[in-house]
Amino acid sequence: MLLYDTGSRVRTMFQFSGSILWRMDLLLFSTMSALLTASFIYLIESEPQYLPNIGNQFGAQTLSIVAAFSVVFRTSLSWQRYWEAVSQLHLMYSNLKDVYIQVLAFTMVSVRAAANIDTAEARAKVERLNVFLDTMLQNFSLLSVFLVDRLSHGDTQRMAQRATMASWDKRVVTRRQLYAGEDLTGATALPQLCTDASDQGIHQFATCNAWRGTMYWVECALTEEQITFFEKCTGRPEIVSYWITHDFVQASKDLDVAPPIQSRAYQEMSNVMNLYSQCLKIADVPFPLPFAQLLDVLLLVFVMSGSVYIGFFTRSYYVGPPMAFFVFEGIWGLNELAKTLENPFGANINHISLVDFHTRFIESCKQIKLAHTLKYKEVIQRPDSEKTMQHPESGKPGAETNGLQKKRTAADSSKARPSFDSTSLDAESLQQDETLAAGGILKKLLAASSDANLKTSAPMPEWDPRMGVEPTSQVERHLAKISDYLGGLLTLAESRQSFDGMNQPRTFNPKACTEDDFPMLSRV
């Protein structure tokens, strides 16, 4: 596929490689049409008795309209095929990349969780997941190769190759004859794989879709057993897709990700194969032969008769031949353009470069794998003090922590709570503490007995009506102000980090609340 600047008109007009306008066969036929027009004009001038009696232009106009409509209709359908192929191909590789990213992320999360546990089972789990990642990268690269190779060797392209080497009777066949007979073009041969691609020469294989000799970059070469197996198979992309799904299902028990979230990767993989089928439809189904046959005959008649009509109505050597040249160039060139667009996965330089899609996909996967490796090193290199021990009975991360927490809770419950000393929290100390450490005061109040008799002789502080109903006691009034101030602190903290959606109360009643009602106090 050629890339160019649409704003550079002069450079675009004089681009010879990949151009239909400057093709030698088209220029030759256009010149022949112009010479035919000039010859007819000379015949009219030298031998007027041979001048045809053309009363009106109805015949020429009708033929021109039919030919132009047919060519434009074919060009429109060809452009739709081309653009659909581009869209489906981009979506296919986008979904394929999403599957790999999701699998990598799921595995990374599981590796991080297992790396924090210093047990033999956790280390074995990390090893299994690392092997799974390497296998997935190999299978994804192999799947991309087979997808690209199958699309570039579709039925339409196979027939184009047969036209250059097969006999006349074998250039138009049915699909059953194509697959049941001898493979004359070598379309079913295994593609050539390469595992040694340096970073500098990573795109050296990203050329046009050559029928033979295209090198595909993969992560790992095939084994002899795999080569023998794939040589006998035709549905290679489906086989590798099954391998990927099988490995993912086998590793799902080691992934610390919920099954509904894992199912997203299965769905994306299904979408990849669905988009591949859409691309295969374009690669295997040609433009209808009756339409192409009728259009070719119609254009031939139009060109031959058009030269006569142009010469008869212009009768000028300065107008007739140039007009015939550009009419033939335009109408025949549009038909050739439609032929190019009909098979977007061909070997022409204007066709979609499938091998470039594959190379960029492998390059992206390797970069994502490198990012995973760096993130994995951060997990492995964490200090041992940050790692937790695994409970020997449950075999699950964090089990020992939960057990110790239950023991601590039971021990704390067995101890009698100290009685609340009203002298330690009089009104004056409350008023000072509410501007310093509201969270600590509330935690201390919750630790006290809910039945404590809160008494104080300090004067009543000024009450703000915006804080709600005015409390009856002095301490409750101070506690309400502390709770309101704590709500402001938590609002400020929630702007910096998430607190699991906990909503802090705006009022506080020490007799109606327990420590379980304030799970955020341990974070204040």
PEGI-V32166 format. One record per residue. N is the residue number from 1. RES is the residue in three letters. NEAR is the number of other ideal C-beta (glycine too) atoms within 10 Angstrom. Layout:
# PEGI-V32166
n={N & N}
res={RES & RES}
near={NEAR & NEAR}
This chain:
# PEGI-V32166
n={1 & 2 & 3 & 4 & 5 & 6 & 7 & 8 & 9 & 10 & 11 & 12 & 13 & 14 & 15 & 16 & 17 & 18 & 19 & 20 & 21 & 22 & 23 & 24 & 25 & 26 & 27 & 28 & 29 & 30 & 31 & 32 & 33 & 34 & 35 & 36 & 37 & 38 & 39 & 40 & 41 & 42 & 43 & 44 & 45 & 46 & 47 & 48 & 49 & 50 & 51 & 52 & 53 & 54 & 55 & 56 & 57 & 58 & 59 & 60 & 61 & 62 & 63 & 64 & 65 & 66 & 67 & 68 & 69 & 70 & 71 & 72 & 73 & 74 & 75 & 76 & 77 & 78 & 79 & 80 & 81 & 82 & 83 & 84 & 85 & 86 & 87 & 88 & 89 & 90 & 91 & 92 & 93 & 94 & 95 & 96 & 97 & 98 & 99 & 100 & 101 & 102 & 103 & 104 & 105 & 106 & 107 & 108 & 109 & 110 & 111 & 112 & 113 & 114 & 115 & 116 & 117 & 118 & 119 & 120 & 121 & 122 & 123 & 124 & 125 & 126 & 127 & 128 & 129 & 130 & 131 & 132 & 133 & 134 & 135 & 136 & 137 & 138 & 139 & 140 & 141 & 142 & 143 & 144 & 145 & 146 & 147 & 148 & 149 & 150 & 151 & 152 & 153 & 154 & 155 & 156 & 157 & 158 & 159 & 160 & 161 & 162 & 163 & 164 & 165 & 166 & 167 & 168 & 169 & 170 & 171 & 172 & 173 & 174 & 175 & 176 & 177 & 178 & 179 & 180 & 181 & 182 & 183 & 184 & 185 & 186 & 187 & 188 & 189 & 190 & 191 & 192 & 193 & 194 & 195 & 196 & 197 & 198 & 199 & 200 & 201 & 202 & 203 & 204 & 205 & 206 & 207 & 208 & 209 & 210 & 211 & 212 & 213 & 214 & 215 & 216 & 217 & 218 & 219 & 220 & 221 & 222 & 223 & 224 & 225 & 226 & 227 & 228 & 229 & 230 & 231 & 232 & 233 & 234 & 235 & 236 & 237 & 238 & 239 & 240 & 241 & 242 & 243 & 244 & 245 & 246 & 247 & 248 & 249 & 250 & 251 & 252 & 253 & 254 & 255 & 256 & 257 & 258 & 259 & 260 & 261 & 262 & 263 & 264 & 265 & 266 & 267 & 268 & 269 & 270 & 271 & 272 & 273 & 274 & 275 & 276 & 277 & 278 & 279 & 280 & 281 & 282 & 283 & 284 & 285 & 286 & 287 & 288 & 289 & 290 & 291 & 292 & 293 & 294 & 295 & 296 & 297 & 298 & 299 & 300 & 301 & 302 & 303 & 304 & 305 & 306 & 307 & 308 & 309 & 310 & 311 & 312 & 313 & 314 & 315 & 316 & 317 & 318 & 319 & 320 & 321 & 322 & 323 & 324 & 325 & 326 & 327 & 328 & 329 & 330 & 331 & 332 & 333 & 334 & 335 & 336 & 337 & 338 & 339 & 340 & 341 & 342 & 343 & 344 & 345 & 346 & 347 & 348 & 349 & 350 & 351 & 352 & 353 & 354 & 355 & 356 & 357 & 358 & 359 & 360 & 361 & 362 & 363 & 364 & 365 & 366 & 367 & 368 & 369 & 370 & 371 & 372 & 373 & 374 & 375 & 376 & 377 & 378 & 379 & 380 & 381 & 382 & 383 & 384 & 385 & 386 & 387 & 388 & 389 & 390 & 391 & 392 & 393 & 394 & 395 & 396 & 397 & 398 & 399 & 400 & 401 & 402 & 403 & 404 & 405 & 406 & 407 & 408 & 409 & 410 & 411 & 412 & 413 & 414 & 415 & 416 & 417 & 418 & 419 & 420 & 421 & 422 & 423 & 424 & 425 & 426 & 427 & 428 & 429 & 430 & 431 & 432 & 433 & 434 & 435 & 436 & 437 & 438 & 439 & 440 & 441 & 442 & 443 & 444 & 445 & 446 & 447 & 448 & 449 & 450 & 451 & 452 & 453 & 454 & 455 & 456 & 457 & 458 & 459 & 460 & 461 & 462 & 463 & 464 & 465 & 466 & 467 & 468 & 469 & 470 & 471 & 472 & 473 & 474 & 475 & 476 & 477 & 478 & 479 & 480 & 481 & 482 & 483 & 484 & 485 & 486 & 487 & 488 & 489 & 490 & 491 & 492 & 493 & 494 & 495 & 496 & 497 & 498 & 499 & 500 & 501 & 502 & 503 & 504 & 505 & 506 & 507 & 508 & 509 & 510 & 511 & 512 & 513 & 514 & 515 & 516 & 517 & 518 & 519 & 520 & 521 & 522 & 523 & 524}
res={MET & LEU & LEU & TYR & ASP & THR & GLY & SER & ARG & VAL & ARG & THR & MET & PHE & GLN & PHE & SER & GLY & SER & ILE & LEU & TRP & ARG & MET & ASP & LEU & LEU & LEU & PHE & SER & THR & MET & SER & ALA & LEU & LEU & THR & ALA & SER & PHE & ILE & TYR & LEU & ILE & GLU & SER & GLU & PRO & GLN & TYR & LEU & PRO & ASN & ILE & GLY & ASN & GLN & PHE & GLY & ALA & GLN & THR & LEU & SER & ILE & VAL & ALA & ALA & PHE & SER & VAL & VAL & PHE & ARG & THR & SER & LEU & SER & TRP & GLN & ARG & TYR & TRP & GLU & ALA & VAL & SER & GLN & LEU & HIS & LEU & MET & TYR & SER & ASN & LEU & LYS & ASP & VAL & TYR & ILE & GLN & VAL & LEU & ALA & PHE & THR & MET & VAL & SER & VAL & ARG & ALA & ALA & ALA & ASN & ILE & ASP & THR & ALA & GLU & ALA & ARG & ALA & LYS & VAL & GLU & ARG & LEU & ASN & VAL & PHE & LEU & ASP & THR & MET & LEU & GLN & ASN & PHE & SER & LEU & LEU & SER & VAL & PHE & LEU & VAL & ASP & ARG & LEU & SER & HIS & GLY & ASP & THR & GLN & ARG & MET & ALA & GLN & ARG & ALA & THR & MET & ALA & SER & TRP & ASP & LYS & ARG & VAL & VAL & THR & ARG & ARG & GLN & LEU & TYR & ALA & GLY & GLU & ASP & LEU & THR & GLY & ALA & THR & ALA & LEU & PRO & GLN & LEU & CYS & THR & ASP & ALA & SER & ASP & GLN & GLY & ILE & HIS & GLN & PHE & ALA & THR & CYS & ASN & ALA & TRP & ARG & GLY & THR & MET & TYR & TRP & VAL & GLU & CYS & ALA & LEU & THR & GLU & GLU & GLN & ILE & THR & PHE & PHE & GLU & LYS & CYS & THR & GLY & ARG & PRO & GLU & ILE & VAL & SER & TYR & TRP & ILE & THR & HIS & ASP & PHE & VAL & GLN & ALA & SER & LYS & ASP & LEU & ASP & VAL & ALA & PRO & PRO & ILE & GLN & SER & ARG & ALA & TYR & GLN & GLU & MET & SER & ASN & VAL & MET & ASN & LEU & TYR & SER & GLN & CYS & LEU & LYS & ILE & ALA & ASP & VAL & PRO & PHE & PRO & LEU & PRO & PHE & ALA & GLN & LEU & LEU & ASP & VAL & LEU & LEU & LEU & VAL & PHE & VAL & MET & SER & GLY & SER & VAL & TYR & ILE & GLY & PHE & PHE & THR & ARG & SER & TYR & TYR & VAL & GLY & PRO & PRO & MET & ALA & PHE & PHE & VAL & PHE & GLU & GLY & ILE & TRP & GLY & LEU & ASN & GLU & LEU & ALA & LYS & THR & LEU & GLU & ASN & PRO & PHE & GLY & ALA & ASN & ILE & ASN & HIS & ILE & SER & LEU & VAL & ASP & PHE & HIS & THR & ARG & PHE & ILE & GLU & SER & CYS & LYS & GLN & ILE & LYS & LEU & ALA & HIS & THR & LEU & LYS & TYR & LYS & GLU & VAL & ILE & GLN & ARG & PRO & ASP & SER & GLU & LYS & THR & MET & GLN & HIS & PRO & GLU & SER & GLY & LYS & PRO & GLY & ALA & GLU & THR & ASN & GLY & LEU & GLN & LYS & LYS & ARG & THR & ALA & ALA & ASP & SER & SER & LYS & ALA & ARG & PRO & SER & PHE & ASP & SER & THR & SER & LEU & ASP & ALA & GLU & SER & LEU & GLN & GLN & ASP & GLU & THR & LEU & ALA & ALA & GLY & GLY & ILE & LEU & LYS & LYS & LEU & LEU & ALA & ALA & SER & SER & ASP & ALA & ASN & LEU & LYS & THR & SER & ALA & PRO & MET & PRO & GLU & TRP & ASP & PRO & ARG & MET & GLY & VAL & GLU & PRO & THR & SER & GLN & VAL & GLU & ARG & HIS & LEU & ALA & LYS & ILE & SER & ASP & TYR & LEU & GLY & GLY & LEU & LEU & THR & LEU & ALA & GLU & SER & ARG & GLN & SER & PHE & ASP & GLY & MET & ASN & GLN & PRO & ARG & THR & PHE & ASN & PRO & LYS & ALA & CYS & THR & GLU & ASP & ASP & PHE & PRO & MET & LEU & SER & ARG & VAL}
near={15 & 10 & 4 & 10 & 8 & 6 & 7 & 10 & 9 & 6 & 10 & 12 & 10 & 10 & 13 & 8 & 8 & 16 & 16 & 16 & 16 & 13 & 15 & 7 & 9 & 17 & 13 & 10 & 16 & 21 & 15 & 15 & 24 & 22 & 14 & 20 & 28 & 16 & 13 & 23 & 21 & 12 & 13 & 15 & 11 & 8 & 9 & 8 & 4 & 9 & 13 & 9 & 4 & 13 & 6 & 7 & 12 & 9 & 12 & 18 & 11 & 10 & 16 & 17 & 10 & 13 & 19 & 14 & 10 & 18 & 22 & 13 & 13 & 22 & 17 & 12 & 16 & 21 & 14 & 12 & 19 & 21 & 12 & 15 & 22 & 14 & 13 & 19 & 23 & 13 & 16 & 24 & 20 & 14 & 20 & 25 & 19 & 16 & 23 & 25 & 16 & 19 & 24 & 19 & 16 & 22 & 25 & 18 & 13 & 20 & 26 & 17 & 17 & 23 & 19 & 17 & 22 & 12 & 15 & 8 & 11 & 19 & 13 & 12 & 21 & 22 & 12 & 18 & 19 & 14 & 12 & 19 & 21 & 12 & 17 & 23 & 21 & 17 & 22 & 22 & 23 & 25 & 26 & 28 & 25 & 23 & 28 & 26 & 23 & 24 & 25 & 24 & 20 & 22 & 18 & 17 & 23 & 22 & 18 & 19 & 17 & 18 & 12 & 9 & 10 & 15 & 8 & 7 & 7 & 16 & 13 & 12 & 17 & 8 & 10 & 8 & 10 & 18 & 13 & 9 & 10 & 6 & 11 & 14 & 20 & 11 & 20 & 16 & 12 & 15 & 21 & 13 & 17 & 12 & 11 & 7 & 18 & 7 & 7 & 7 & 10 & 15 & 14 & 13 & 17 & 18 & 15 & 19 & 24 & 11 & 17 & 12 & 8 & 21 & 17 & 21 & 25 & 21 & 19 & 14 & 13 & 17 & 9 & 7 & 8 & 13 & 12 & 10 & 13 & 17 & 11 & 7 & 12 & 11 & 11 & 21 & 22 & 14 & 16 & 21 & 20 & 12 & 15 & 22 & 16 & 11 & 16 & 22 & 11 & 12 & 21 & 15 & 8 & 17 & 22 & 14 & 16 & 8 & 8 & 7 & 12 & 17 & 11 & 14 & 23 & 15 & 11 & 19 & 22 & 14 & 17 & 24 & 17 & 13 & 21 & 23 & 12 & 15 & 25 & 18 & 14 & 22 & 22 & 17 & 14 & 16 & 18 & 11 & 9 & 8 & 13 & 16 & 10 & 12 & 18 & 10 & 10 & 16 & 19 & 11 & 12 & 23 & 20 & 11 & 14 & 23 & 27 & 16 & 22 & 27 & 25 & 18 & 14 & 17 & 14 & 13 & 14 & 8 & 15 & 21 & 24 & 15 & 20 & 28 & 21 & 14 & 21 & 25 & 20 & 14 & 19 & 21 & 18 & 18 & 21 & 14 & 18 & 23 & 18 & 17 & 24 & 21 & 25 & 26 & 26 & 22 & 16 & 17 & 15 & 17 & 21 & 22 & 19 & 26 & 24 & 17 & 20 & 26 & 23 & 17 & 23 & 21 & 16 & 14 & 21 & 17 & 10 & 16 & 17 & 10 & 12 & 17 & 12 & 9 & 14 & 19 & 10 & 10 & 15 & 10 & 8 & 13 & 6 & 6 & 5 & 7 & 13 & 13 & 14 & 22 & 18 & 9 & 9 & 12 & 12 & 11 & 18 & 16 & 17 & 17 & 13 & 12 & 13 & 11 & 11 & 10 & 10 & 10 & 10 & 9 & 9 & 11 & 9 & 7 & 7 & 7 & 13 & 10 & 11 & 18 & 10 & 14 & 8 & 9 & 21 & 18 & 18 & 13 & 15 & 21 & 15 & 10 & 16 & 20 & 10 & 8 & 16 & 22 & 18 & 12 & 21 & 20 & 15 & 14 & 20 & 17 & 13 & 17 & 12 & 14 & 9 & 17 & 8 & 18 & 11 & 18 & 8 & 14 & 9 & 13 & 15 & 7 & 14 & 11 & 7 & 6 & 15 & 13 & 9 & 12 & 19 & 7 & 13 & 20 & 19 & 17 & 19 & 27 & 24 & 22 & 22 & 22 & 23 & 19 & 15 & 24 & 17 & 12 & 14 & 20 & 10 & 9 & 15 & 15 & 7 & 7 & 7 & 8 & 14 & 7 & 6 & 12 & 10 & 18 & 14 & 13 & 14 & 23 & 13 & 18 & 9 & 8 & 16 & 9 & 12 & 7 & 11 & 20 & 11 & 16 & 16 & 9 & 12 & 16}
